Amino acid sequence: MSTFIVKQMPVLTPEQIEESGWQRAIVERVARLCWFNHDLDGWMEELREEAHADYELPTEPVIWDEAQRAVWQAELDAIFAHLYGLTTEDLRYILDPEDVCGKGCINETFRVLKDREQRELGNTAPSASSSKPGAISDLTTKVTIIKYGNN
């Protein structure tokens, strides 16, 4: 693939991430999500060598905790949604078009996420604007906080 094509892709550069002020938060969360067994000790050692000394990286593989992983994933999603300039409304549409367009919307985006929430939470799985706990509502809340502050 040529450089010309790569530069046209909607991909953040490492420089953009560093300049955004979110690099530390991204690196710390990715480290916790990825390093959950000793198979990746070498990768973690390289990360420690390359990361800034003040980053709070785990010292041992992180114990698998589905609830905590969901929080870190939602925080990363929220950070990247912010970096790409998505509004809360954009994110609501991406995660659940029916929540924005209404029942019967023909567009589908993250059906797997929605189906998983319905399995785990029952048929009353939250929509993106719901106040009930769940990945979709957690994510839109985190995007709003990151973008506009916790007021």
N, C-alpha and C positions, 0 to 999 in steps of 0.2 A: 504494500500500500504506500502510495507516495505521500510526502509531507504535505503537499497541497490538499489532498483529501483529508488527512488527519486533522489539519488545522480548521477544517470546516465542520468537524464533528462537535456536538455540544458536550465537550468534556472539559472539566476544570483542570487547569495545569497545577503542578505542585506549587508554583509561585503564587497563583491565585489563592490557593488554600492557605499558604503561609501568611500572605498579606491580609487575609480575612480575619485573622485572630482566632480561628477555630481549629488550627492544626493540633494543638495540644489535646483538646477534647476528642478529636477524631482518633488520634494515635492511641490515647489511653483506652478508649472504648473498643477499638479494633483489637488491641492487645488482649483485653479481657475476654472478648468474644472468641478469639482464635486460639489462645493458649490454654487449653483445658486438659492436656496430657503431655507427657514427657517426649512424645514423638517430635514435638516442635521446639524442643529446647534450643537447638541451633538457630532457628529463626528468631526466637526471643532474644538470644544473646546478640545477634546482629542488630536487632531493633534497639536494644539497650545501648549498643555502641554508636548508633546513628542518631538516636533521639537526644534531645536536650536533657541535661543532667537533672533539671527540676521536674521533669515529667514523672507522674506517679504511676509507674509500671508495676505489675504484680511481681512478687519475688518467687512465687511458686505457681504451678498451673492452677487456674481458677476452677473451683468446684462447680460442676454443671448445675445450674439452678435456672429452670425454665422461666420463672417469673422475673428474675434479675436480668436474664438474657433479653427478654422481651423489652424491658426498660431501656437497656443499652441500644438495642436495635431501633427502638422508637426514637431515642435521642439522636442517633446517627441519621435516621431518615429525616428528622426535623432539621438538623443542621444542614444537610445537603439540600433539602427543599428550600431553606433560607438562602443558601449560597447560589442556587439556581434562580432565585427570585420568584419562587412560587408564592402565591397568596394563599390564605386559608381556604378561600373558595376554590382555587385551582386544585388544591390538595384534596378537598372534599370530592371534587369531580373525578380526580384520578383514582381515589380509593373506592368510591361508591357513586357512580353516575346517577343511580336512582335517587340518591339523597338530594341531588341538585336538580335533576330533570323531572323527577317524579316517577311514580310506579309505571312500569312498562317501558322504561327507557331502553332503547335497543343497544346502547353501548355497554360493554363490559370491560373492566380493567383487571381488578384483582379478585376475581371470583374465588380463587383458592383461599385467600385470606378471609374473605367473608364466610365461605363455607366452614372454615376451621373455627371461626368465632361462633358460628351457629351450633356446631357440634359441641364445643366446649361450654358455651353459655346458654344453650337451648335456643328455641325459635325466637327468643327476644334479644338476639345479638344486637349490639348497638349500631346505630348509624353513625356517620362521621360527626353529626352534630349532637349526638346523644351525650347525656351526662353519666351514663353507666360505664363501668370500667371495660376496657377492651383495647386491642391494638389500634383500631381505627380512631376511636375517640382520644386515646392517649396521644397518638401521633399528632392529630390536629391541634390538641391542647398544647403540646410541646412546641409545635411550629409557631403558634400564636405567641407563646411566651418568648421564644427566641427572637421572633421578628419584632414584637411590640412591647415586650417587658411584661412583668408579672404584676399588673395593676388591677 
